[in-house]
Amino acid sequence: MSGTTSPFDEDPDLGEVVVARDDLHAKIAELGTAITRDYAGEAPLFVCVLKGAFIFLSDIARAVDLPVEFDFMAVSSYGTATKTSGIVRIVKDLDIDLTGRHVVVIEDIVDSGLTLNYLLKHLAVRQPASLEVCALLVKEGERRHMPDLRYVGFTIPDEFVVGYGLDVAERYRNLPDVRRYRGA
């Protein structure tokens, strides 16, 4: 659909493309190859952090040439704001037992690391065989609580972005790329 316009192109709240659709797909293929190599002979459990990572989960799962299982968590530190509240709460917990499992947390974006660090501590007590993170985006800037990230797609400027699963007040998740958000 190159060369066509979309209603999103006229949206005054949307800024420049930060990560283009083609770049997303190429990086996801690369990450899928790395996960396939690293977990050869295993069936890792992908833990998707809802809601933002669901599109990334769908694409990364298809890029991994292994049997994988899925479970979902929802955590919140933003609410409907564009800045974190600093308070992390689990909205939906896992259904699958992690004991002895190779777990890969699929995350859309890591900002300060506060939410992810909290989540990893919460999951580690469940005794997985291994616990790694695959983050599509990592923001530059203040990373007070940044855990080690085994798989990273892109490092982006410290700006609020939307698209490819990321939202503001539930809007823009279906953008095919990642864009700056200029809205209030």
N, C-alpha and C positions, 0 to 999 in steps of 0.2 A: 504494500500500500504506500510505497514511497512516492512522494510528490502529492499526496492527497492531504487535505486539511481535516481537522477534527474539531468538534465543539470546544475541546480543551485548549486549542490554540488561541481562542478568543477570550479565554477566562483571564480577567485582570489579576486574579490572585495567584496565578501560576507564573513562575519565572522560567529561567533558562533550564535546559536539560543538563543535569549533573552526570547521569549515567544513561547512555542511549540503549535502546532495545537490543541492538546487535551486540554491543559490548556486554550486556547482561547475559545474553545467551552464550557467548564465547567463554566468559568467565565461569558460568555454571557448568559448562562441559568440562572445563579444566578442573574445577573442584570435584566434579563427579568422578573423573579419572583418578584423582588423588585418593578419594575415599574408597573407591573400588580397590585400588592397590593396597591401601593401608589396612583394610578389613577383609582381605582375600581369605576365603574359607569360613567367614563368619556371616552372621545375619544381624547386622546392627539394628538397634532400635532408635529411630529418629523421633525425638521429642520436639514437636513444633510449638513455638511460643505464639499463641494466638493474640490478636487476630492478624497482626502484621505479617507474619512469616508464612501464611498459608499458600500464597502464590509461589514463593521461593521454595517451599517444601515440595510442592507439586513438580516443579521443574527439576530440582536437584535429585529427587527420588528417581525420576526417569533418566537422569544422567549417570546414575550409579548402576553398575552391572552386577548386582548382587541381590539376593532376596533381602528385603528390609521390612521391618514392622514399624508401625506408627502409633504414637499416642500424642495427646494434646494437653497443654497447660495454658491457662490464661493468667497473666500477672498484670498488675496495673501500678504505674507510678505517674501517669500523665492525666488520666481522666479525659476531659475534652480540651485540655489546655495544650499549648505548644511548648511549655517548659515543664520539666519534671517537678513533682511535688516533693520528692525526696523520701516519700513514704511508699514502701513496696507492700503490696498485698496480693495473695494468691486468690484469684477469682474462680478458677477451675483447676483441680488437681488431676494427677494421672490416674488411669485405671489399671495399668499394667505394673506388676512387681518388677523392680529394677535389679534385684539381687542376682549377681553374677552375669548381668547383661552388659554388652558393649553399647553405650549410650552416646549418641551424638545429638546435642541440642542444636536445633535449627532456629536461628535468630535472624530477624530482619535487619536490625540496626543496633549498634552499641554506641552509647553516648558517653556518659561518665563511667559506666561499668557497674553502677550501684545495683540496678535491677538484676543484671546477669550474675553478679557476685552473690547476691542473696539467693537467687535461683539455684546456682551451683552448690552452695552450701546445703540448701534444702534437699537437693537430689543426692549429694554425696553420702548423707547419712543412711541412704537406702541401699548401700553396699553394691553399686554396680561394679562390674569387672573393670570397666574404664569409663571415663566421662570426659568428652571433648565437646568443643563448640565449633559450629560452622556458621559464621556470621556473614551476611551479604555485604553489609556496610559497617564501617567503623568511622566515627567522627574524629577528626583531629581536635586537639585541644586538651582541656582538663580531663584527666583520666585517673581520678583519685582511687577508684576501686577496680581498676582494670585487671581482670583475670587473664591468664594465658589463653590465647585463641589459636587453635590449631589450623583452622581453615578460615581465611578471610578473602572476601571478594574484592572490595574496593575501600580505600580510605578516602573520605570526602571532607570538605571544609565543615567547620562547626556552624552549620546553618540548618534551619528546619527544612526538611524535604518531604515530599509526598510522591506517591505512585508506586507501582509494582508491590502492592500490599500495604504500603505505608499511607497513613491517613491524617486528616485533621477533622475531628468530630465526625468520623465515619465516611468522609468524602475523599475522593481521588484514589482509592485503593486500586481501581481498575485501569489506571494509566499504564501504558505499556513500557514506560521508562520512568526514571527518577528525576524529579524536577524540584527546583527551589520553590518554596512557598512564600509568597509576598503578602498574604492576607494578614489581617489584624489578629 
